[in-house]
Amino acid sequence: MSELFEFSVINSLELRNRFVRSATWEGLAGPDGSCTPGVIDTLTALARGGVGLIITSHTFISPEGKAGSRQLGIHNDLMVDGLKALTESVHSQGGKIAVQLAHAGIFAATGETGMPALAVSAVEPYVRGPVRLAGGDDIEKLVESFAEAAVRAKNAGFDAVQVHAAHGYLLSQFLSPAFNRRSDEYGGPLENRARVLLKVIGAIRGSLGRGFTVLVKMNCMDFLENGLTLEDSVRVGRMLAEAGVDAIELSGGTLVSGRLSPSRTKIDSPEKEAYFRNAAKTFKKEVGLPLILVGGILSFPTAKSLVESGTANYISMSRPFICEPDLVARWKSGDTRPSACVSDNRCFGPIMAGKGFFCLTQKEKE
């Protein structure tokens, strides 16, 4: 049997296979961020379908950090009971689940929050509404909020937490010279730009201990003018390893990368899959951590080759699992046809309309 279906361990996290559901905004939470039956049913279906590790959608850790409507929240203790129902349901199907801890920063949904967005720097091309520059007290509060959210995650029964430092959200904004124009201890050289992320990891480790599994999602590159480079990203990866992170999920691009974005539609051949394959090879060579690779992986042969060649340790997917929650079980059964996902991105249309995500293409076939 392929290595894809082998048992593995990341710190205390025991996984039945090497497939990961990458954090995907479901748009199914309550208006206050509470976990609903819709969220529970959606993620439990992934566990039933054989996904080894399920990562929730980006879950806001403080009210001003909310990115969009019906986004899952972990910003106060009132969220814990609903999240506990989620973890219990996933566990009942043999799955493991991590919560992704996130803050939108300058891309916060100010119309939803009623507050200015917390900005690393007020970089004009990216300002979408009222912003407030983060001062020292704001940064300390931010670090505290991540740690408090991590404790809630543990109390709710999650098997791991993932810190979101990718795609141009707040921690990614600190890392990126495109967003970070600060001249204080949090700006300028990479060591300064990584300082907030490392403080967050330190605070989470201090709150949860060394035995709890902590993951980070980060960009290999921003694919943005003056953005984070692969060289600097690898250096941050080494810093995270030294700080006690257990694994990195490697992605790339930002909300505003536009024509430079690596994301592709209509992936119809193996050559178009795995956007970040070459960056992953560099990470595996230079950073001594298990690597979870996301980005345009739709076929079993591609997933198999990435793991068996040592390019990545785990395969993370988003759109294929929207289309087929039971994809892993299908592949394990011997039916290794590629995912039915046609990568047309139509699944995000219903989210924007407030209906939550689903595969429009598959629905039209029914």
C-alpha positions as a Markdown table, in Angstrom:
| # | Residue | x | y | z |
|---|---|---|---|---|
| 1 | Met | 0.0 | 0.0 | 0.0 |
| 2 | Ser | 1.2 | 3.5 | -0.7 |
| 3 | Glu | 2.9 | 5.6 | 1.9 |
| 4 | Leu | -0.1 | 7.9 | 1.6 |
| 5 | Phe | -2.1 | 5.5 | 3.8 |
| 6 | Glu | 0.5 | 4.8 | 6.4 |
| 7 | Phe | 0.1 | 5.7 | 10.1 |
| 8 | Ser | 2.3 | 8.6 | 11.2 |
| 9 | Val | 2.8 | 10.9 | 14.2 |
| 10 | Ile | 3.5 | 14.7 | 14.5 |
| 11 | Asn | 4.4 | 15.3 | 18.1 |
| 12 | Ser | 1.4 | 13.9 | 20.0 |
| 13 | Leu | -0.9 | 13.9 | 16.9 |
| 14 | Glu | -1.5 | 10.4 | 15.6 |
| 15 | Leu | -2.7 | 10.3 | 12.0 |
| 16 | Arg | -4.2 | 7.4 | 10.0 |
| 17 | Asn | -2.9 | 8.6 | 6.7 |
| 18 | Arg | -1.1 | 11.5 | 5.1 |
| 19 | Phe | -4.1 | 13.5 | 3.7 |
| 20 | Val | -4.9 | 16.9 | 5.2 |
| 21 | Arg | -8.0 | 19.0 | 4.6 |
| 22 | Ser | -6.5 | 22.5 | 4.2 |
| 23 | Ala | -8.3 | 25.3 | 6.1 |
| 24 | Thr | -11.2 | 26.4 | 3.9 |
| 25 | Trp | -13.8 | 29.1 | 4.8 |
| 26 | Glu | -17.1 | 27.3 | 4.9 |
| 27 | Gly | -19.3 | 30.3 | 5.5 |
| 28 | Leu | -21.5 | 28.2 | 7.7 |
| 29 | Ala | -20.9 | 29.6 | 11.2 |
| 30 | Gly | -23.4 | 31.6 | 13.2 |
| 31 | Pro | -23.4 | 35.4 | 12.9 |
| 32 | Asp | -21.4 | 35.6 | 16.1 |
| 33 | Gly | -18.9 | 33.0 | 14.9 |
| 34 | Ser | -20.4 | 30.1 | 16.8 |
| 35 | Cys | -20.1 | 26.6 | 15.5 |
| 36 | Thr | -23.3 | 25.4 | 13.9 |
| 37 | Pro | -24.7 | 22.0 | 12.8 |
| 38 | Gly | -23.7 | 23.0 | 9.3 |
| 39 | Val | -20.1 | 23.3 | 10.2 |
| 40 | Ile | -20.2 | 20.0 | 12.2 |
| 41 | Asp | -21.9 | 18.1 | 9.4 |
| 42 | Thr | -19.4 | 19.4 | 6.8 |
| 43 | Leu | -16.3 | 18.5 | 8.7 |
| 44 | Thr | -17.6 | 15.2 | 10.0 |
| 45 | Ala | -18.3 | 14.2 | 6.4 |
| 46 | Leu | -14.6 | 14.7 | 5.7 |
| 47 | Ala | -13.7 | 12.4 | 8.7 |
| 48 | Arg | -16.1 | 9.8 | 7.5 |
| 49 | Gly | -14.6 | 10.1 | 4.0 |
| 50 | Gly | -11.2 | 9.2 | 5.4 |
| 51 | Val | -9.3 | 12.5 | 5.7 |
| 52 | Gly | -6.5 | 12.0 | 8.2 |
| 53 | Leu | -6.3 | 15.5 | 9.5 |
| 54 | Ile | -9.0 | 18.1 | 9.1 |
| 55 | Ile | -8.1 | 21.8 | 9.6 |
| 56 | Thr | -11.0 | 24.1 | 10.3 |
| 57 | Ser | -11.5 | 27.3 | 8.3 |
| 58 | His | -9.6 | 30.4 | 9.5 |
| 59 | Thr | -11.0 | 31.0 | 12.9 |
| 60 | Phe | -10.8 | 34.6 | 14.3 |
| 61 | Ile | -9.1 | 35.0 | 17.6 |
| 62 | Ser | -10.4 | 38.5 | 18.4 |
| 63 | Pro | -13.4 | 40.5 | 17.3 |
| 64 | Glu | -11.5 | 43.0 | 15.2 |
| 65 | Gly | -9.7 | 40.2 | 13.3 |
| 66 | Lys | -12.8 | 38.8 | 11.7 |
| 67 | Ala | -12.3 | 38.4 | 7.9 |
| 68 | Gly | -15.8 | 37.8 | 6.7 |
| 69 | Ser | -19.4 | 36.9 | 7.3 |
| 70 | Arg | -20.3 | 33.6 | 9.0 |
| 71 | Gln | -16.7 | 32.9 | 9.8 |
| 72 | Leu | -16.0 | 30.5 | 12.6 |
| 73 | Gly | -14.8 | 32.2 | 15.8 |
| 74 | Ile | -12.7 | 31.2 | 18.9 |
| 75 | His | -12.5 | 34.7 | 20.3 |
| 76 | Asn | -14.3 | 34.1 | 23.6 |
| 77 | Asp | -15.2 | 31.2 | 25.9 |
| 78 | Leu | -18.8 | 31.2 | 24.7 |
| 79 | Met | -17.5 | 29.5 | 21.5 |
| 80 | Val | -16.1 | 26.4 | 23.3 |
| 81 | Asp | -19.2 | 24.3 | 23.7 |
| 82 | Gly | -20.0 | 24.4 | 20.0 |
| 83 | Leu | -16.5 | 23.7 | 19.1 |
| 84 | Lys | -16.4 | 20.8 | 21.5 |
| 85 | Ala | -19.5 | 19.3 | 19.7 |
| 86 | Leu | -17.5 | 19.6 | 16.5 |
| 87 | Thr | -14.4 | 17.8 | 17.8 |
| 88 | Glu | -16.5 | 15.0 | 19.4 |
| 89 | Ser | -18.3 | 14.4 | 16.1 |
| 90 | Val | -15.1 | 14.3 | 14.1 |
| 91 | His | -13.5 | 11.9 | 16.6 |
| 92 | Ser | -16.5 | 9.6 | 16.5 |
| 93 | Gln | -15.7 | 9.0 | 12.8 |
| 94 | Gly | -12.0 | 8.3 | 13.5 |
| 95 | Gly | -10.8 | 11.7 | 12.3 |
| 96 | Lys | -8.4 | 14.2 | 13.9 |
| 97 | Ile | -9.0 | 17.9 | 13.8 |
| 98 | Ala | -7.0 | 21.1 | 14.2 |
| 99 | Val | -8.3 | 24.6 | 14.5 |
| 100 | Gln | -6.7 | 27.3 | 12.4 |
| 101 | Leu | -6.1 | 30.5 | 14.5 |
| 102 | Ala | -6.2 | 33.6 | 12.5 |
| 103 | His | -6.4 | 37.4 | 12.4 |
| 104 | Ala | -7.2 | 39.2 | 9.2 |
| 105 | Gly | -5.3 | 42.4 | 10.0 |
| 106 | Ile | -5.7 | 45.0 | 7.3 |
| 107 | Phe | -8.2 | 42.7 | 5.4 |
| 108 | Ala | -10.6 | 42.5 | 8.3 |
| 109 | Ala | -14.3 | 42.9 | 7.5 |
| 110 | Thr | -14.8 | 46.3 | 9.1 |
| 111 | Gly | -18.4 | 46.4 | 8.0 |
| 112 | Glu | -18.9 | 43.2 | 10.1 |
| 113 | Thr | -16.8 | 44.1 | 13.1 |
| 114 | Gly | -17.7 | 47.8 | 13.3 |
| 115 | Met | -14.1 | 48.5 | 14.2 |
| 116 | Pro | -11.1 | 49.8 | 12.2 |
| 117 | Ala | -8.8 | 47.1 | 10.8 |
| 118 | Leu | -5.6 | 46.5 | 12.8 |
| 119 | Ala | -2.8 | 47.4 | 10.4 |
| 120 | Val | 0.9 | 46.5 | 10.5 |
| 121 | Ser | 1.4 | 49.6 | 8.2 |
| 122 | Ala | -1.1 | 51.7 | 6.3 |
| 123 | Val | 0.1 | 50.7 | 2.9 |
| 124 | Glu | -2.1 | 52.7 | 0.5 |
| 125 | Pro | -2.7 | 50.1 | -2.2 |
| 126 | Tyr | -4.1 | 47.6 | 0.3 |
| 127 | Val | -6.2 | 49.8 | 2.6 |
| 128 | Arg | -9.9 | 48.9 | 2.1 |
| 129 | Gly | -11.5 | 50.9 | 4.9 |
| 130 | Pro | -10.7 | 52.4 | 8.3 |
| 131 | Val | -7.5 | 51.2 | 9.9 |
| 132 | Arg | -5.7 | 51.6 | 13.1 |
| 133 | Leu | -1.9 | 51.2 | 13.3 |
| 134 | Ala | -0.8 | 48.5 | 15.7 |
| 135 | Gly | 1.1 | 49.9 | 18.6 |
| 136 | Gly | 3.1 | 48.0 | 21.2 |
| 137 | Asp | 0.1 | 47.4 | 23.4 |
| 138 | Asp | -1.9 | 46.1 | 20.5 |
| 139 | Ile | 0.8 | 43.6 | 19.6 |
| 140 | Glu | 1.0 | 42.3 | 23.2 |
| 141 | Lys | -2.7 | 41.9 | 23.2 |
| 142 | Leu | -2.6 | 40.2 | 19.9 |
| 143 | Val | -0.1 | 37.6 | 21.2 |
| 144 | Glu | -2.2 | 37.1 | 24.3 |
| 145 | Ser | -5.3 | 36.6 | 22.2 |
| 146 | Phe | -3.6 | 33.9 | 20.1 |
| 147 | Ala | -2.5 | 32.1 | 23.3 |
| 148 | Glu | -6.0 | 32.4 | 24.9 |
| 149 | Ala | -7.6 | 31.0 | 21.7 |
| 150 | Ala | -5.1 | 28.1 | 21.8 |
| 151 | Val | -6.2 | 27.2 | 25.3 |
| 152 | Arg | -9.8 | 27.3 | 24.2 |
| 153 | Ala | -8.9 | 25.0 | 21.4 |
| 154 | Lys | -7.4 | 22.5 | 23.8 |
| 155 | Asn | -10.4 | 22.7 | 26.1 |
| 156 | Ala | -12.7 | 22.1 | 23.1 |
| 157 | Gly | -10.9 | 18.9 | 22.3 |
| 158 | Phe | -8.9 | 19.8 | 19.2 |
| 159 | Asp | -5.9 | 17.6 | 18.5 |
| 160 | Ala | -3.7 | 20.5 | 17.3 |
| 161 | Val | -3.7 | 24.2 | 16.5 |
| 162 | Gln | -2.5 | 25.8 | 13.3 |
| 163 | Val | -1.3 | 29.4 | 13.4 |
| 164 | His | -2.3 | 31.2 | 10.1 |
| 165 | Ala | 0.7 | 33.2 | 8.9 |
| 166 | Ala | 0.0 | 32.9 | 5.1 |
| 167 | His | -2.0 | 34.6 | 2.3 |
| 168 | Gly | -1.6 | 38.2 | 3.5 |
| 169 | Tyr | -3.4 | 37.9 | 6.8 |
| 170 | Leu | -2.0 | 39.7 | 9.8 |
| 171 | Leu | 1.0 | 37.5 | 10.7 |
| 172 | Ser | 1.8 | 37.2 | 7.0 |
| 173 | Gln | 1.6 | 41.0 | 6.8 |
| 174 | Phe | 4.2 | 41.3 | 9.5 |
| 175 | Leu | 6.5 | 38.9 | 7.6 |
| 176 | Ser | 6.1 | 40.6 | 4.3 |
| 177 | Pro | 8.0 | 43.8 | 3.3 |
| 178 | Ala | 5.2 | 44.6 | 0.9 |
| 179 | Phe | 2.9 | 45.2 | 3.9 |
| 180 | Asn | 5.4 | 45.9 | 6.7 |
| 181 | Arg | 6.9 | 49.3 | 6.4 |
| 182 | Arg | 7.6 | 49.7 | 10.1 |
| 183 | Ser | 10.7 | 51.3 | 11.5 |
| 184 | Asp | 10.4 | 49.9 | 15.1 |
| 185 | Glu | 11.4 | 46.5 | 16.5 |
| 186 | Tyr | 8.8 | 44.8 | 14.3 |
| 187 | Gly | 9.9 | 46.1 | 11.0 |
| 188 | Gly | 12.9 | 46.2 | 8.7 |
| 189 | Pro | 15.2 | 43.1 | 8.9 |
| 190 | Leu | 13.6 | 39.7 | 8.7 |
| 191 | Glu | 14.4 | 39.0 | 12.3 |
| 192 | Asn | 12.2 | 42.0 | 13.3 |
| 193 | Arg | 9.4 | 41.1 | 10.9 |
| 194 | Ala | 9.3 | 37.5 | 12.3 |
| 195 | Arg | 9.2 | 38.8 | 15.9 |
| 196 | Val | 5.4 | 38.8 | 16.3 |
| 197 | Leu | 5.0 | 35.3 | 14.8 |
| 198 | Leu | 7.7 | 33.9 | 17.1 |
| 199 | Lys | 6.1 | 35.7 | 20.1 |
| 200 | Val | 2.8 | 34.0 | 19.2 |
| 201 | Ile | 4.4 | 30.6 | 19.0 |
| 202 | Gly | 6.2 | 31.2 | 22.3 |
| 203 | Ala | 3.0 | 32.2 | 24.0 |
| 204 | Ile | 1.1 | 29.2 | 22.7 |
| 205 | Arg | 3.8 | 26.9 | 23.8 |
| 206 | Gly | 3.9 | 28.5 | 27.2 |
| 207 | Ser | 0.1 | 28.0 | 27.6 |
| 208 | Leu | -0.2 | 24.5 | 26.1 |
| 209 | Gly | 3.2 | 22.9 | 26.9 |
| 210 | Arg | 5.5 | 21.0 | 24.6 |
| 211 | Gly | 3.3 | 18.0 | 24.2 |
| 212 | Phe | 0.5 | 19.7 | 22.3 |
| 213 | Thr | 0.8 | 19.8 | 18.5 |
| 214 | Val | 1.4 | 23.3 | 17.0 |
| 215 | Leu | 1.4 | 23.8 | 13.2 |
| 216 | Val | 2.0 | 26.9 | 11.2 |
| 217 | Lys | 0.7 | 27.7 | 7.7 |
| 218 | Met | 3.0 | 30.1 | 5.8 |
| 219 | Asn | 3.8 | 31.4 | 2.4 |
| 220 | Cys | 6.8 | 30.1 | 0.4 |
| 221 | Met | 6.5 | 33.4 | -1.4 |
| 222 | Asp | 3.9 | 36.2 | -1.6 |
| 223 | Phe | 3.9 | 36.4 | -5.4 |
| 224 | Leu | 3.6 | 40.1 | -4.9 |
| 225 | Glu | 5.9 | 43.0 | -5.7 |
| 226 | Asn | 8.4 | 43.5 | -2.8 |
| 227 | Gly | 6.7 | 40.5 | -1.1 |
| 228 | Leu | 8.2 | 37.7 | 1.0 |
| 229 | Thr | 10.8 | 35.7 | -0.9 |
| 230 | Leu | 11.6 | 32.0 | -0.8 |
| 231 | Glu | 15.0 | 32.7 | 0.7 |
| 232 | Asp | 13.4 | 34.7 | 3.6 |
| 233 | Ser | 10.6 | 32.2 | 3.9 |
| 234 | Val | 13.1 | 29.4 | 4.4 |
| 235 | Arg | 14.9 | 31.5 | 7.1 |
| 236 | Val | 11.5 | 31.9 | 8.9 |
| 237 | Gly | 11.0 | 28.2 | 8.6 |
| 238 | Arg | 14.2 | 27.6 | 10.5 |
| 239 | Met | 13.2 | 30.1 | 13.2 |
| 240 | Leu | 9.9 | 28.3 | 13.6 |
| 241 | Ala | 11.7 | 24.9 | 14.0 |
| 242 | Glu | 13.9 | 26.4 | 16.7 |
| 243 | Ala | 10.8 | 27.9 | 18.4 |
| 244 | Gly | 9.2 | 24.5 | 18.8 |
| 245 | Val | 6.7 | 24.3 | 15.8 |
| 246 | Asp | 5.9 | 20.7 | 14.9 |
| 247 | Ala | 5.1 | 21.0 | 11.2 |
| 248 | Ile | 4.7 | 23.6 | 8.5 |
| 249 | Glu | 2.0 | 23.8 | 5.9 |
| 250 | Leu | 3.5 | 25.5 | 2.8 |
| 251 | Ser | 1.3 | 27.7 | 0.6 |
| 252 | Gly | 1.8 | 30.9 | -1.3 |
| 253 | Gly | 0.2 | 34.1 | -2.6 |
| 254 | Thr | -2.0 | 36.7 | -0.9 |
| 255 | Leu | -5.4 | 38.2 | -1.3 |
| 256 | Val | -4.0 | 40.9 | -3.5 |
| 257 | Ser | -1.5 | 39.0 | -5.6 |
| 258 | Gly | -3.7 | 39.4 | -8.6 |
| 259 | Arg | -2.1 | 38.5 | -11.9 |
| 260 | Leu | 1.0 | 37.2 | -10.0 |
| 261 | Ser | -1.1 | 34.7 | -8.0 |
| 262 | Pro | 0.1 | 31.1 | -8.4 |
| 263 | Ser | -3.5 | 29.8 | -8.0 |
| 264 | Arg | -4.8 | 28.1 | -11.2 |
| 265 | Thr | -8.2 | 27.2 | -12.5 |
| 266 | Lys | -9.0 | 24.3 | -14.9 |
| 267 | Ile | -6.2 | 22.1 | -13.7 |
| 268 | Asp | -6.5 | 19.3 | -16.3 |
| 269 | Ser | -3.0 | 17.7 | -16.3 |
| 270 | Pro | -0.3 | 16.6 | -13.8 |
| 271 | Glu | 2.0 | 19.3 | -15.0 |
| 272 | Lys | -0.4 | 22.0 | -13.7 |
| 273 | Glu | -0.7 | 20.4 | -10.3 |
| 274 | Ala | 1.3 | 21.2 | -7.1 |
| 275 | Tyr | 2.1 | 24.9 | -7.6 |
| 276 | Phe | 4.7 | 24.9 | -4.8 |
| 277 | Arg | 6.5 | 21.7 | -5.6 |
| 278 | Asn | 9.9 | 23.3 | -6.2 |
| 279 | Ala | 9.6 | 25.5 | -3.1 |
| 280 | Ala | 8.7 | 22.4 | -1.1 |
| 281 | Lys | 11.9 | 20.7 | -2.2 |
| 282 | Thr | 13.9 | 23.7 | -0.9 |
| 283 | Phe | 12.1 | 23.7 | 2.4 |
| 284 | Lys | 12.6 | 20.0 | 2.9 |
| 285 | Lys | 16.3 | 20.4 | 2.2 |
| 286 | Glu | 16.8 | 23.5 | 4.5 |
| 287 | Val | 14.1 | 23.2 | 7.2 |
| 288 | Gly | 14.1 | 20.2 | 9.6 |
| 289 | Leu | 10.3 | 19.9 | 10.0 |
| 290 | Pro | 7.6 | 17.7 | 8.6 |
| 291 | Leu | 6.1 | 19.5 | 5.6 |
| 292 | Ile | 2.4 | 19.6 | 4.6 |
| 293 | Leu | 2.1 | 20.7 | 1.0 |
| 294 | Val | -1.0 | 22.4 | -0.4 |
| 295 | Gly | -1.8 | 24.0 | -3.8 |
| 296 | Gly | -3.5 | 22.5 | -6.8 |
| 297 | Ile | -3.1 | 18.8 | -6.0 |
| 298 | Leu | -5.9 | 16.8 | -7.6 |
| 299 | Ser | -4.6 | 13.4 | -8.6 |
| 300 | Phe | -3.5 | 10.3 | -6.8 |
| 301 | Pro | -0.3 | 9.8 | -8.8 |
| 302 | Thr | 0.8 | 13.4 | -8.0 |
| 303 | Ala | 0.1 | 13.0 | -4.3 |
| 304 | Lys | 1.9 | 9.7 | -4.3 |
| 305 | Ser | 5.0 | 11.0 | -6.0 |
| 306 | Leu | 5.2 | 14.1 | -3.8 |
| 307 | Val | 5.3 | 11.9 | -0.6 |
| 308 | Glu | 7.3 | 9.0 | -1.9 |
| 309 | Ser | 10.0 | 11.3 | -3.4 |
| 310 | Gly | 10.3 | 13.1 | -0.1 |
| 311 | Thr | 9.1 | 16.4 | -1.5 |
| 312 | Ala | 6.4 | 16.5 | 1.2 |
| 313 | Asn | 5.4 | 14.5 | 4.2 |
| 314 | Tyr | 1.6 | 15.3 | 3.9 |
| 315 | Ile | -0.8 | 16.2 | 1.1 |
| 316 | Ser | -3.2 | 19.0 | 1.8 |
| 317 | Met | -6.2 | 19.8 | -0.4 |
| 318 | Ser | -9.1 | 22.2 | -0.4 |
| 319 | Arg | -11.3 | 22.3 | -3.5 |
| 320 | Pro | -11.2 | 18.5 | -4.1 |
| 321 | Phe | -12.7 | 17.9 | -0.7 |
| 322 | Ile | -15.5 | 20.4 | -1.4 |
| 323 | Cys | -16.3 | 18.4 | -4.5 |
| 324 | Glu | -15.7 | 15.0 | -2.9 |
| 325 | Pro | -15.6 | 14.6 | 0.9 |
| 326 | Asp | -15.0 | 10.9 | 0.5 |
| 327 | Leu | -12.1 | 11.3 | -2.0 |
| 328 | Val | -9.6 | 9.6 | 0.3 |
| 329 | Ala | -11.8 | 6.6 | 0.9 |
| 330 | Arg | -12.3 | 6.3 | -2.9 |
| 331 | Trp | -8.6 | 6.4 | -3.5 |
| 332 | Lys | -7.9 | 3.9 | -0.8 |
| 333 | Ser | -10.4 | 1.5 | -2.2 |
| 334 | Gly | -8.4 | 1.3 | -5.4 |
| 335 | Asp | -10.4 | 3.8 | -7.5 |
| 336 | Thr | -7.6 | 6.2 | -8.2 |
| 337 | Arg | -9.2 | 8.3 | -10.8 |
| 338 | Pro | -8.4 | 12.0 | -10.3 |
| 339 | Ser | -10.6 | 14.2 | -8.2 |
| 340 | Ala | -13.9 | 15.2 | -9.9 |
| 341 | Cys | -13.0 | 18.8 | -9.0 |
| 342 | Val | -12.6 | 20.9 | -12.2 |
| 343 | Ser | -11.0 | 23.7 | -10.2 |
| 344 | Asp | -13.3 | 26.3 | -11.6 |
| 345 | Asn | -13.6 | 28.2 | -8.2 |
| 346 | Arg | -17.4 | 28.3 | -8.5 |
| 347 | Cys | -17.6 | 26.7 | -5.1 |
| 348 | Phe | -16.9 | 30.1 | -3.5 |
| 349 | Gly | -19.8 | 31.8 | -5.2 |
| 350 | Pro | -22.4 | 30.5 | -2.7 |
| 351 | Ile | -20.2 | 31.6 | 0.2 |
| 352 | Met | -20.2 | 35.2 | -1.0 |
| 353 | Ala | -24.0 | 34.9 | -1.3 |
| 354 | Gly | -24.2 | 33.8 | 2.4 |
| 355 | Lys | -25.2 | 30.2 | 1.6 |
| 356 | Gly | -22.0 | 28.4 | 2.6 |
| 357 | Phe | -19.8 | 26.6 | 0.2 |
| 358 | Phe | -20.7 | 23.7 | -2.0 |
| 359 | Cys | -19.7 | 22.3 | -5.4 |
| 360 | Leu | -21.9 | 24.0 | -8.0 |
| 361 | Thr | -20.6 | 21.7 | -10.8 |
| 362 | Gln | -21.5 | 18.5 | -8.9 |
| 363 | Lys | -24.9 | 19.9 | -7.8 |
| 364 | Glu | -25.8 | 20.6 | -11.4 |
| 365 | Lys | -25.0 | 17.0 | -12.3 |
| 366 | Glu | -27.4 | 15.7 | -9.7 |
